[in-house]
Amino acid sequence: MKFLLSRGARDFEATVEPAGDGFRVTLDGAPHHIEGTVGPTLRVRVDARPVEASARREGDVLTVDLGGRAYAFRLRDTRAPRVARRPADERAHRGALHAPMPGLVVEVLVQPGETVEAGRPVLVVEAMKMQNALPAPISGRVRSVAVGSGTVVESGALLLTIEPEA
């Protein structure tokens, strides 16, 4: 099984495969052999070294408690395209609305030049036979609409941009 994990600005690729009496885990190309008991507390040997930790998953966040420290990782879909990280000047890009998942644009509810309030539905995207109204990320004026009704979009695709209020 393949996983993508993100922690801060760093991404990790991990694969987990059964191997004899344990698992072969490859993390960023480095293989490790893991054996032991998995439950509320993990008592395992990683490459023959004993390790005791706990792990919990809440939504798409995996938190590993190890040695008195908590390490939180965001689990990402391996099939989703990688969206470029935002530059330091967040204000320049915070009005961009991207597709949260692959789907079909059913309806565009705004036009370029129109003023919108944050949270107002601006697009309807159908994914997995459900229609999702996507809200404006910020208040402002719609600068551009990159899609139209009937457009098939991939996860992370730019849908529209809103210029923040002055």
Long-range contacts (C-beta under 8 A, 24 or more apart in sequence): 2-78, 3-75, 3-78, 4-75, 4-76, 4-77, 4-78, 5-62, 5-73, 5-74, 5-75, 5-76, 6-73, 6-74, 6-76, 7-71, 7-72, 7-73, 7-74, 9-85, 11-76, 11-82, 12-73, 77-155, 79-155, 80-155, 80-156, 81-154, 81-155, 81-156, 82-156, 83-156, 91-164, 94-137, 94-138, 94-164, 95-137, 95-138, 95-140, 95-143, 95-161, 95-162, 95-163, 95-164, 96-137, 96-158, 96-160, 96-161, 96-162, 97-122, 97-123, 97-134, 97-136, 97-137, 97-158, 97-159, 97-160, 97-161, 97-162, 98-156, 98-157, 98-158, 98-159, 99-125, 99-153, 99-154, 99-155, 99-156, 99-157, 99-159, 100-132, 100-134, 100-155, 101-125, 101-127, 101-128, 101-155, 102-127, 102-152, 102-153, 102-154, 102-155, 103-127, 103-128, 103-132, 103-152, 103-153, 104-150, 104-151, 104-152, 104-153, 105-147, 105-148, 105-149, 105-150, 105-151, 105-152, 105-153, 105-159, 106-131, 106-149, 107-149, 108-145, 108-147, 108-148, 108-149, 108-160, 109-133, 110-136, 110-142, 110-145, 110-160, 111-142, 111-145, 112-142, 112-143, 112-144, 112-145, 113-141, 113-142, 114-141, 114-142, 115-140, 115-141, 115-142, 116-140, 116-141, 116-142, 116-162, 122-160, 123-147, 123-159, 123-160, 125-153, 125-159, 134-159, 136-162, 137-162, 138-162, 138-164, 138-165, 139-164, 139-165, 140-164, 140-165, 141-165
